[in-house]
């Protein structure tokens, strides 16, 4: 994955967790820029502000999102839990191939449902 795509994915994840803590304007700009892929100029035209104002607002919002994560660590905790669930699912896959216990198969099904929900 390219650096730009990694950054966009990271910002979107931060925004999912902490976006409600931003101002309404910051939320709007983030949604239009990262969610709908509008350019700075398009956003500026829609809000009747300069491109520089849009840029500054986006940079400030990104900074705030990163600060929230460094203080609260919710995204890191989420990623750790998701990785643990995936590891547990793999272990159940290995065990279930040698064992035909319905409880193991049901546990794997539950983990799959949780992982599907978390990965949306």
C-alpha positions in Angstrom: 0.0 0.0 0.0 1.4 3.4 -0.9 2.2 6.0 1.8 -0.7 8.2 0.7 -3.2 5.4 0.9 -1.9 4.4 4.3 -2.2 8.0 5.5 -5.8 8.2 4.2 -6.7 4.9 5.8 -5.2 6.0 9.1 -7.0 9.4 9.1 -10.3 7.7 8.2 -9.8 5.3 11.1 -9.0 8.1 13.5 -12.0 10.0 12.2 -14.2 7.0 12.8 -13.1 6.9 16.5 -12.7 10.6 17.3 -14.5 12.6 14.5 -17.3 13.6 16.8 -14.8 15.5 18.9 -14.1 17.9 16.0 -16.0 21.0 15.2 -18.8 20.7 12.8 -16.8 22.6 10.1 -13.8 20.3 10.6 -16.1 17.2 10.4 -17.6 18.6 7.1 -14.2 19.3 5.6 -12.9 15.9 6.6 -15.9 14.1 5.2 -15.7 16.0 1.9 -11.9 15.7 1.5 -11.3 12.1 2.8 -14.7 10.6 2.5 -15.9 12.0 -0.9 -12.4 12.8 -2.3 -13.2 16.4 -3.1 -10.3 18.8 -3.8 -9.4 21.7 -1.6 -10.7 24.0 -4.4 -14.0 22.2 -4.6 -14.5 22.4 -0.8 -13.4 26.1 -0.8 -15.9 26.9 -3.4 -18.7 25.1 -1.6 -18.0 26.9 1.7 -17.0 30.2 0.1 -13.5 30.2 1.8 -10.0 30.1 0.4 -8.1 26.9 -0.4 -5.7 27.9 2.3 -8.5 28.0 4.9 -9.6 24.5 3.9 -6.0 23.2 4.1 -5.4 24.8 7.5 -8.7 23.4 8.8 -7.9 19.9 7.5 -4.4 20.0 9.0 -5.7 21.2 12.3 -8.3 18.4 12.3 -5.7 15.8 11.5 -3.4 17.1 14.3 -6.3 16.9 16.8 -7.2 13.4 15.7 -3.6 12.3 16.2 -3.4 14.0 19.6 -6.6 12.2 20.7 -5.1 8.9 19.7 -1.8 9.6 21.4 -3.8 10.4 24.6 -6.5 7.8 24.5 -5.1 5.0 22.3 -8.5 3.7 21.2 -7.4 2.8 17.7 -4.4 0.9 18.9 -6.5 -1.0 21.4 -9.0 -1.7 18.7 -6.3 -3.0 16.3 -4.8 -5.2 19.1 -8.2 -6.7 19.9 -8.9 -7.4 16.2 -5.6 -9.1 15.8 -6.2 -11.3 18.9 -9.6 -12.3 17.5 -8.1 -13.2 14.2 -5.4 -15.3 15.9 -8.0 -17.1 18.0 -10.0 -17.8 14.8 -6.9 -19.3 13.2 -6.3 -21.5 16.2 -9.9 -22.7 16.1 -9.5 -23.5 12.4 -6.4 -25.6 13.1 -8.2 -27.4 16.0 -11.5 -27.9 14.2 -9.8 -29.7 11.3 -8.8 -32.4 13.7 -11.9 -32.3 15.9 -15.5 -32.5 14.8 -17.0 -31.0 18.0 -19.9 -28.8 17.2 -19.0 -26.4 20.0 -15.6 -25.7 18.3 -17.4 -25.1 15.0 -19.9 -22.8 16.7 -17.1 -20.8 18.4 -15.4 -20.4 15.1 -18.7 -19.2 13.6 -19.2 -16.6 16.4 -15.6 -15.4 15.9 -16.2 -15.0 12.2 -19.3 -12.9 12.8 -17.5 -10.7 15.3 -14.5 -10.2 12.9 -16.9 -9.4 10.0 -18.6 -6.8 12.2 -15.3 -5.3 13.3 -13.8 -5.2 9.8 -16.7 -3.3 8.2 
